[in-house]
Amino acid sequence: MDNRFARFTILLFYMTTVALGGCASSAPSRFYMLTSVSTSEPQQPLVGALREVAIGVGPVELPSYLDRPQMATRAGPYEIEFAEFNQWAEPLANNVTRVLSENLSHLLATDRMAIYPWPRSTPVAYQVRVRMTHFEGTLGEQSRLSAQWHIIDVEEQQELMRQTSPFQPAVEAADYGSLAAALSQGLGALSQDIAAALRALPLQPAAR
């Protein structure tokens, strides 16, 4: 009886030690942010009435499978993996909205930007709405960003433009920091498409 109890005690001690060791050796969580893409090249400022235009960015919609902290990667044509220990540092839609606004502010050389939801008193003339259909990638290979975006005349509640922009920036290394960098690069390219469309519109200042 004593021998059985002794063996049980040793086994219990061993299992507890292994479990505690496993917890101690777990990888620490890492948190990532998308960043705006800035260049040292001066941008042509908006001219004439365009200088008075306030541009609103948002809302940005994401597929429900991306509405979570974990970063998504492609494990195959039909499989998505979520990284438990590699996560976005804030809600992804918020991060995407802010980066798009920062990029457009730089590309249009204007500080008259508003992020959805903006106060009713903000004189937003044109609104950029974005619906992401893909925002993931394969580590060490490529990312995939695809967005449907609209430019809306806020006062007239009229859609002026609708377009889909797909991008696949390379993921330079097999790590999540490189994936965040590639997706940031894709947002920069998307911002360039939107900025070019805004410059081409016959914009008028918002009614005050």
C-alpha atoms as an extended CHARMM CRD file, in Angstrom:
* protein
*
       208  EXT
         1         1  MET       CA              0.0000000000        0.0000000000        0.0000000000  PROA      1               0.0000000000
         2         2  ASP       CA              2.7890000000        2.4020000000        0.9490000000  PROA      2               0.0000000000
         3         3  ASN       CA              4.6450000000        1.5970000000       -2.2800000000  PROA      3               0.0000000000
         4         4  ARG       CA              1.5680000000        2.3210000000       -4.3750000000  PROA      4               0.0000000000
         5         5  PHE       CA              1.0390000000        5.6150000000       -2.5720000000  PROA      5               0.0000000000
         6         6  ALA       CA              4.6860000000        6.5320000000       -3.0690000000  PROA      6               0.0000000000
         7         7  ARG       CA              4.5190000000        5.7370000000       -6.7900000000  PROA      7               0.0000000000
         8         8  PHE       CA              1.3110000000        7.7730000000       -7.1170000000  PROA      8               0.0000000000
         9         9  THR       CA              2.9310000000       10.7330000000       -5.3590000000  PROA      9               0.0000000000
        10        10  ILE       CA              5.9730000000       10.6010000000       -7.6360000000  PROA      10              0.0000000000
        11        11  LEU       CA              3.7720000000       10.3680000000      -10.7310000000  PROA      11              0.0000000000
        12        12  LEU       CA              1.6380000000       13.3060000000       -9.5890000000  PROA      12              0.0000000000
        13        13  PHE       CA              4.7570000000       15.3860000000       -8.9130000000  PROA      13              0.0000000000
        14        14  TYR       CA              6.1520000000       14.5350000000      -12.3600000000  PROA      14              0.0000000000
        15        15  MET       CA              2.9020000000       15.4590000000      -14.1410000000  PROA      15              0.0000000000
        16        16  THR       CA              2.6590000000       18.7620000000      -12.2350000000  PROA      16              0.0000000000
        17        17  THR       CA              6.2640000000       19.6030000000      -13.0800000000  PROA      17              0.0000000000
        18        18  VAL       CA              5.7300000000       18.8870000000      -16.7860000000  PROA      18              0.0000000000
        19        19  ALA       CA              2.5320000000       20.9750000000      -16.8420000000  PROA      19              0.0000000000
        20        20  LEU       CA              4.1820000000       23.9220000000      -15.1260000000  PROA      20              0.0000000000
        21        21  GLY       CA              7.1860000000       23.6480000000      -17.4240000000  PROA      21              0.0000000000
        22        22  GLY       CA              4.9030000000       23.6870000000      -20.4480000000  PROA      22              0.0000000000
        23        23  CYS       CA              3.1830000000       26.8380000000      -19.2080000000  PROA      23              0.0000000000
        24        24  ALA       CA              6.4960000000       28.5280000000      -18.5360000000  PROA      24              0.0000000000
        25        25  SER       CA              7.7890000000       27.7410000000      -22.0170000000  PROA      25              0.0000000000
        26        26  SER       CA              4.7090000000       29.0430000000      -23.9150000000  PROA      26              0.0000000000
        27        27  ALA       CA              5.5630000000       31.6380000000      -26.5160000000  PROA      27              0.0000000000
        28        28  PRO       CA              4.7150000000       35.2110000000      -25.4340000000  PROA      28              0.0000000000
        29        29  SER       CA              1.9660000000       36.9590000000      -27.3610000000  PROA      29              0.0000000000
        30        30  ARG       CA              3.0360000000       39.5330000000      -29.9520000000  PROA      30              0.0000000000
        31        31  PHE       CA              0.9060000000       42.4350000000      -31.1300000000  PROA      31              0.0000000000
        32        32  TYR       CA              1.0900000000       44.1770000000      -34.5100000000  PROA      32              0.0000000000
        33        33  MET       CA             -0.0910000000       47.4300000000      -36.0650000000  PROA      33              0.0000000000
        34        34  LEU       CA             -0.6460000000       48.4480000000      -39.6580000000  PROA      34              0.0000000000
        35        35  THR       CA              1.2730000000       51.5940000000      -40.5330000000  PROA      35              0.0000000000
        36        36  SER       CA              0.8300000000       54.4070000000      -43.0130000000  PROA      36              0.0000000000
        37        37  VAL       CA              3.1100000000       54.5190000000      -46.0320000000  PROA      37              0.0000000000
        38        38  SER       CA              4.8680000000       57.8580000000      -46.2470000000  PROA      38              0.0000000000
        39        39  THR       CA              7.4260000000       59.0180000000      -48.7720000000  PROA      39              0.0000000000
        40        40  SER       CA              9.8830000000       61.8910000000      -48.7750000000  PROA      40              0.0000000000
        41        41  GLU       CA              8.5120000000       63.0990000000      -52.1080000000  PROA      41              0.0000000000
        42        42  PRO       CA              6.3880000000       66.2680000000      -51.7990000000  PROA      42              0.0000000000
        43        43  GLN       CA              2.7690000000       65.7710000000      -52.8330000000  PROA      43              0.0000000000
        44        44  GLN       CA              0.8800000000       68.2460000000      -54.9920000000  PROA      44              0.0000000000
        45        45  PRO       CA             -1.5770000000       70.0620000000      -52.7000000000  PROA      45              0.0000000000
        46        46  LEU       CA             -5.2360000000       70.3700000000      -53.5470000000  PROA      46              0.0000000000
        47        47  VAL       CA             -6.0090000000       73.5800000000      -55.4340000000  PROA      47              0.0000000000
        48        48  GLY       CA             -8.8900000000       76.0260000000      -55.5990000000  PROA      48              0.0000000000
        49        49  ALA       CA            -12.1380000000       74.8240000000      -54.0720000000  PROA      49              0.0000000000
        50        50  LEU       CA            -10.5420000000       71.4320000000      -53.4330000000  PROA      50              0.0000000000
        51        51  ARG       CA             -8.6310000000       72.9490000000      -50.5210000000  PROA      51              0.0000000000
        52        52  GLU       CA            -11.9200000000       73.5180000000      -48.6790000000  PROA      52              0.0000000000
        53        53  VAL       CA            -13.1720000000       69.9720000000      -49.0620000000  PROA      53              0.0000000000
        54        54  ALA       CA            -13.3960000000       67.7830000000      -45.9660000000  PROA      54              0.0000000000
        55        55  ILE       CA            -13.1100000000       64.0840000000      -46.7490000000  PROA      55              0.0000000000
        56        56  GLY       CA            -14.4910000000       61.3990000000      -44.4570000000  PROA      56              0.0000000000
        57        57  VAL       CA            -13.0520000000       57.8830000000      -44.3250000000  PROA      57              0.0000000000
        58        58  GLY       CA            -15.2130000000       54.9980000000      -43.2100000000  PROA      58              0.0000000000
        59        59  PRO       CA            -16.9010000000       52.9310000000      -42.2630000000  PROA      59              0.0000000000
        60        60  VAL       CA            -14.5340000000       50.1020000000      -43.1620000000  PROA      60              0.0000000000
        61        61  GLU       CA            -16.2560000000       46.7080000000      -43.2080000000  PROA      61              0.0000000000
        62        62  LEU       CA            -14.4300000000       43.3990000000      -42.7940000000  PROA      62              0.0000000000
        63        63  PRO       CA            -15.5680000000       39.8240000000      -43.4310000000  PROA      63              0.0000000000
        64        64  SER       CA            -16.8160000000       38.3040000000      -40.1720000000  PROA      64              0.0000000000
        65        65  TYR       CA            -13.9590000000       35.7810000000      -40.1160000000  PROA      65              0.0000000000
        66        66  LEU       CA            -11.4840000000       38.6780000000      -39.8110000000  PROA      66              0.0000000000
        67        67  ASP       CA            -13.3810000000       40.4180000000      -37.0070000000  PROA      67              0.0000000000
        68        68  ARG       CA            -11.1010000000       39.0160000000      -34.2940000000  PROA      68              0.0000000000
        69        69  PRO       CA             -7.7200000000       39.8560000000      -32.7230000000  PROA      69              0.0000000000
        70        70  GLN       CA             -5.8420000000       36.8760000000      -34.2030000000  PROA      70              0.0000000000
        71        71  MET       CA             -3.9730000000       37.4540000000      -37.4610000000  PROA      71              0.0000000000
        72        72  ALA       CA             -5.2070000000       35.2850000000      -40.3270000000  PROA      72              0.0000000000
        73        73  THR       CA             -3.0040000000       33.3020000000      -42.6870000000  PROA      73              0.0000000000
        74        74  ARG       CA             -3.7870000000       31.0120000000      -45.5830000000  PROA      74              0.0000000000
        75        75  ALA       CA             -2.9330000000       27.3580000000      -44.9510000000  PROA      75              0.0000000000
        76        76  GLY       CA             -4.3390000000       26.2870000000      -48.3210000000  PROA      76              0.0000000000
        77        77  PRO       CA             -7.0040000000       27.1790000000      -50.8820000000  PROA      77              0.0000000000
        78        78  TYR       CA             -9.7970000000       26.2460000000      -48.4580000000  PROA      78              0.0000000000
        79        79  GLU       CA             -8.1620000000       26.6860000000      -45.0600000000  PROA      79              0.0000000000
        80        80  ILE       CA             -7.5430000000       29.7050000000      -42.8330000000  PROA      80              0.0000000000
        81        81  GLU       CA             -5.3630000000       29.5990000000      -39.7270000000  PROA      81              0.0000000000
        82        82  PHE       CA             -5.5650000000       32.0730000000      -36.8480000000  PROA      82              0.0000000000
        83        83  ALA       CA             -2.4190000000       32.8730000000      -34.8760000000  PROA      83              0.0000000000
        84        84  GLU       CA             -3.2350000000       32.6490000000      -31.1780000000  PROA      84              0.0000000000
        85        85  PHE       CA             -0.0080000000       34.3660000000      -30.1110000000  PROA      85              0.0000000000
        86        86  ASN       CA              0.2380000000       36.8860000000      -32.9880000000  PROA      86              0.0000000000
        87        87  GLN       CA             -2.5790000000       39.3950000000      -32.8170000000  PROA      87              0.0000000000
        88        88  TRP       CA             -3.6280000000       42.8460000000      -33.9710000000  PROA      88              0.0000000000
        89        89  ALA       CA             -3.0270000000       45.4550000000      -31.2720000000  PROA      89              0.0000000000
        90        90  GLU       CA             -6.4500000000       47.0690000000      -31.8310000000  PROA      90              0.0000000000
        91        91  PRO       CA             -9.6580000000       46.1800000000      -33.6900000000  PROA      91              0.0000000000
        92        92  LEU       CA             -8.5820000000       45.6450000000      -37.2870000000  PROA      92              0.0000000000
        93        93  ALA       CA            -11.3010000000       47.8330000000      -38.8300000000  PROA      93              0.0000000000
        94        94  ASN       CA            -10.1800000000       50.7690000000      -36.6540000000  PROA      94              0.0000000000
        95        95  ASN       CA             -6.5420000000       50.2910000000      -37.6360000000  PROA      95              0.0000000000
        96        96  VAL       CA             -7.3750000000       50.0650000000      -41.3600000000  PROA      96              0.0000000000
        97        97  THR       CA             -9.5670000000       53.2000000000      -41.1800000000  PROA      97              0.0000000000
        98        98  ARG       CA             -6.8940000000       55.2580000000      -39.4680000000  PROA      98              0.0000000000
        99        99  VAL       CA             -4.1330000000       54.1560000000      -41.8500000000  PROA      99              0.0000000000
       100       100  LEU       CA             -6.2790000000       54.9320000000      -44.8990000000  PROA      100             0.0000000000
       101       101  SER       CA             -6.9860000000       58.3970000000      -43.4840000000  PROA      101             0.0000000000
       102       102  GLU       CA             -3.2870000000       59.0460000000      -42.7960000000  PROA      102             0.0000000000
       103       103  ASN       CA             -2.3210000000       57.8510000000      -46.2760000000  PROA      103             0.0000000000
       104       104  LEU       CA             -4.9490000000       60.0010000000      -47.9950000000  PROA      104             0.0000000000
       105       105  SER       CA             -3.9550000000       63.0170000000      -45.9270000000  PROA      105             0.0000000000
       106       106  HSD       CA             -0.3900000000       62.5900000000      -47.1710000000  PROA      106             0.0000000000
       107       107  LEU       CA             -1.2800000000       61.8020000000      -50.7930000000  PROA      107             0.0000000000
       108       108  LEU       CA             -3.7120000000       64.7230000000      -51.0790000000  PROA      108             0.0000000000
       109       109  ALA       CA             -1.5240000000       67.0740000000      -49.0070000000  PROA      109             0.0000000000
       110       110  THR       CA             -4.4610000000       68.0300000000      -46.8140000000  PROA      110             0.0000000000
       111       111  ASP       CA             -5.2840000000       67.7950000000      -43.1400000000  PROA      111             0.0000000000
       112       112  ARG       CA             -9.0190000000       68.0720000000      -43.7580000000  PROA      112             0.0000000000
       113       113  MET       CA             -9.7440000000       64.4320000000      -43.0220000000  PROA      113             0.0000000000
       114       114  ALA       CA            -12.3890000000       62.8990000000      -40.7700000000  PROA      114             0.0000000000
       115       115  ILE       CA            -12.6620000000       59.3510000000      -39.4670000000  PROA      115             0.0000000000
       116       116  TYR       CA            -16.0510000000       57.6570000000      -39.2210000000  PROA      116             0.0000000000
       117       117  PRO       CA            -18.0920000000       58.2860000000      -37.1490000000  PROA      117             0.0000000000
       118       118  TRP       CA            -17.4220000000       62.0150000000      -37.2490000000  PROA      118             0.0000000000
       119       119  PRO       CA            -19.4840000000       64.6730000000      -35.4170000000  PROA      119             0.0000000000
       120       120  ARG       CA            -22.5080000000       66.0050000000      -37.2620000000  PROA      120             0.0000000000
       121       121  SER       CA            -20.9150000000       69.4470000000      -37.1400000000  PROA      121             0.0000000000
       122       122  THR       CA            -17.9430000000       68.2780000000      -39.2510000000  PROA      122             0.0000000000
       123       123  PRO       CA            -18.4530000000       69.6450000000      -42.8070000000  PROA      123             0.0000000000
       124       124  VAL       CA            -17.6390000000       66.4210000000      -44.6610000000  PROA      124             0.0000000000
       125       125  ALA       CA            -18.3360000000       66.8070000000      -48.3790000000  PROA      125             0.0000000000
       126       126  TYR       CA            -17.2180000000       63.4000000000      -49.6310000000  PROA      126             0.0000000000
       127       127  GLN       CA            -17.1340000000       60.0430000000      -47.9100000000  PROA      127             0.0000000000
       128       128  VAL       CA            -14.9500000000       57.0500000000      -48.7520000000  PROA      128             0.0000000000
       129       129  ARG       CA            -16.5580000000       53.7620000000      -47.7230000000  PROA      129             0.0000000000
       130       130  VAL       CA            -14.5680000000       50.5390000000      -47.9320000000  PROA      130             0.0000000000
       131       131  ARG       CA            -15.5790000000       46.8870000000      -47.7750000000  PROA      131             0.0000000000
       132       132  MET       CA            -12.6620000000       44.4910000000      -47.4920000000  PROA      132             0.0000000000
       133       133  THR       CA            -13.2340000000       41.0870000000      -49.0620000000  PROA      133             0.0000000000
       134       134  HSD       CA             -9.7250000000       39.7250000000      -48.3520000000  PROA      134             0.0000000000
       135       135  PHE       CA             -7.1010000000       40.7870000000      -45.8370000000  PROA      135             0.0000000000
       136       136  GLU       CA             -4.7360000000       37.9150000000      -45.1120000000  PROA      136             0.0000000000
       137       137  GLY       CA             -1.6380000000       36.2230000000      -46.5040000000  PROA      137             0.0000000000
       138       138  THR       CA              0.7820000000       33.3170000000      -46.5310000000  PROA      138             0.0000000000
       139       139  LEU       CA              3.9280000000       33.7420000000      -44.4550000000  PROA      139             0.0000000000
       140       140  GLY       CA              7.0200000000       34.0280000000      -46.6150000000  PROA      140             0.0000000000
       141       141  GLU       CA              4.9630000000       34.1650000000      -49.8280000000  PROA      141             0.0000000000
       142       142  GLN       CA              2.3760000000       36.8480000000      -50.5030000000  PROA      142             0.0000000000
       143       143  SER       CA             -0.4690000000       38.7510000000      -48.9160000000  PROA      143             0.0000000000
       144       144  ARG       CA             -3.9070000000       39.2980000000      -50.3600000000  PROA      144             0.0000000000
       145       145  LEU       CA             -5.8570000000       42.5260000000      -49.9860000000  PROA      145             0.0000000000
       146       146  SER       CA             -9.0240000000       43.1040000000      -51.9680000000  PROA      146             0.0000000000
       147       147  ALA       CA            -11.3770000000       46.0140000000      -51.3430000000  PROA      147             0.0000000000
       148       148  GLN       CA            -14.5790000000       47.3760000000      -52.8260000000  PROA      148             0.0000000000
       149       149  TRP       CA            -14.7120000000       51.1120000000      -52.2390000000  PROA      149             0.0000000000
       150       150  HSD       CA            -17.1810000000       53.9000000000      -52.9020000000  PROA      150             0.0000000000
       151       151  ILE       CA            -16.9710000000       57.6810000000      -53.0070000000  PROA      151             0.0000000000
       152       152  ILE       CA            -20.2050000000       59.3240000000      -51.8660000000  PROA      152             0.0000000000
       153       153  ASP       CA            -21.3980000000       62.9210000000      -52.1310000000  PROA      153             0.0000000000
       154       154  VAL       CA            -22.5690000000       63.3690000000      -48.5430000000  PROA      154             0.0000000000
       155       155  GLU       CA            -24.8860000000       66.3380000000      -49.1500000000  PROA      155             0.0000000000
       156       156  GLU       CA            -26.6450000000       64.7180000000      -52.1140000000  PROA      156             0.0000000000
       157       157  GLN       CA            -26.3400000000       61.1700000000      -50.7080000000  PROA      157             0.0000000000
       158       158  GLN       CA            -25.2270000000       60.1180000000      -54.1830000000  PROA      158             0.0000000000
       159       159  GLU       CA            -22.6350000000       57.5190000000      -55.0730000000  PROA      159             0.0000000000
       160       160  LEU       CA            -20.0820000000       59.0900000000      -57.4020000000  PROA      160             0.0000000000
       161       161  MET       CA            -17.7580000000       56.1450000000      -57.9110000000  PROA      161             0.0000000000
       162       162  ARG       CA            -17.5430000000       52.4320000000      -57.1270000000  PROA      162             0.0000000000
       163       163  GLN       CA            -14.4260000000       50.3610000000      -57.7300000000  PROA      163             0.0000000000
       164       164  THR       CA            -12.6860000000       47.1530000000      -56.6820000000  PROA      164             0.0000000000
       165       165  SER       CA             -8.9420000000       47.1910000000      -56.0130000000  PROA      165             0.0000000000
       166       166  PRO       CA             -7.0100000000       43.9230000000      -55.5270000000  PROA      166             0.0000000000
       167       167  PHE       CA             -3.3630000000       43.7750000000      -54.3970000000  PROA      167             0.0000000000
       168       168  GLN       CA             -0.9440000000       40.9640000000      -53.5460000000  PROA      168             0.0000000000
       169       169  PRO       CA              2.2170000000       42.4390000000      -51.9790000000  PROA      169             0.0000000000
       170       170  ALA       CA              4.9880000000       39.9590000000      -51.2400000000  PROA      170             0.0000000000
       171       171  VAL       CA              5.5300000000       38.8360000000      -47.6290000000  PROA      171             0.0000000000
       172       172  GLU       CA              9.3000000000       39.1240000000      -47.4460000000  PROA      172             0.0000000000
       173       173  ALA       CA              9.8540000000       36.6840000000      -44.5690000000  PROA      173             0.0000000000
       174       174  ALA       CA              7.9770000000       33.8750000000      -42.8310000000  PROA      174             0.0000000000
       175       175  ASP       CA              6.9300000000       35.9660000000      -39.8290000000  PROA      175             0.0000000000
       176       176  TYR       CA              3.9280000000       38.0110000000      -38.8080000000  PROA      176             0.0000000000
       177       177  GLY       CA              5.7720000000       41.3270000000      -38.7680000000  PROA      177             0.0000000000
       178       178  SER       CA              6.4500000000       40.8570000000      -42.4760000000  PROA      178             0.0000000000
       179       179  LEU       CA              2.7720000000       40.0320000000      -43.0400000000  PROA      179             0.0000000000
       180       180  ALA       CA              1.7380000000       43.2690000000      -41.2940000000  PROA      180             0.0000000000
       181       181  ALA       CA              4.2420000000       45.1830000000      -43.4440000000  PROA      181             0.0000000000
       182       182  ALA       CA              2.9100000000       43.6100000000      -46.6560000000  PROA      182             0.0000000000
       183       183  LEU       CA             -0.7010000000       44.4240000000      -45.7510000000  PROA      183             0.0000000000
       184       184  SER       CA              0.3670000000       47.9940000000      -44.9010000000  PROA      184             0.0000000000
       185       185  GLN       CA              1.9280000000       48.1830000000      -48.3590000000  PROA      185             0.0000000000
       186       186  GLY       CA             -1.3500000000       46.9680000000      -49.8630000000  PROA      186             0.0000000000
       187       187  LEU       CA             -3.2450000000       49.6760000000      -47.9780000000  PROA      187             0.0000000000
       188       188  GLY       CA             -0.7860000000       52.2080000000      -49.3760000000  PROA      188             0.0000000000
       189       189  ALA       CA             -1.5710000000       51.0650000000      -52.9320000000  PROA      189             0.0000000000
       190       190  LEU       CA             -5.3090000000       51.1610000000      -52.2050000000  PROA      190             0.0000000000
       191       191  SER       CA             -4.8970000000       54.6990000000      -50.8580000000  PROA      191             0.0000000000
       192       192  GLN       CA             -3.1930000000       55.7500000000      -54.0950000000  PROA      192             0.0000000000
       193       193  ASP       CA             -6.1670000000       54.4660000000      -56.1300000000  PROA      193             0.0000000000
       194       194  ILE       CA             -8.6190000000       56.3530000000      -53.9230000000  PROA      194             0.0000000000
       195       195  ALA       CA             -6.5400000000       59.5470000000      -53.9160000000  PROA      195             0.0000000000
       196       196  ALA       CA             -6.3270000000       59.5330000000      -57.7140000000  PROA      196             0.0000000000
       197       197  ALA       CA            -10.1090000000       59.1120000000      -57.9490000000  PROA      197             0.0000000000
       198       198  LEU       CA            -10.7350000000       61.9670000000      -55.5110000000  PROA      198             0.0000000000
       199       199  ARG       CA             -8.4280000000       64.2900000000      -57.4450000000  PROA      199             0.0000000000
       200       200  ALA       CA            -10.3360000000       63.4710000000      -60.6520000000  PROA      200             0.0000000000
       201       201  LEU       CA            -13.7510000000       64.3610000000      -59.2350000000  PROA      201             0.0000000000
       202       202  PRO       CA            -15.2370000000       67.8650000000      -59.6850000000  PROA      202             0.0000000000
       203       203  LEU       CA            -15.1460000000       68.4050000000      -55.9290000000  PROA      203             0.0000000000
       204       204  GLN       CA            -16.8590000000       71.3310000000      -54.2900000000  PROA      204             0.0000000000
       205       205  PRO       CA            -16.5250000000       72.5200000000      -50.7130000000  PROA      205             0.0000000000
       206       206  ALA       CA            -19.0280000000       71.1790000000      -48.2270000000  PROA      206             0.0000000000
       207       207  ALA       CA            -21.9760000000       73.3560000000      -47.3290000000  PROA      207             0.0000000000
       208       208  ARG       CA            -21.4950000000       75.0620000000      -43.9890000000  PROA      208             0.0000000000
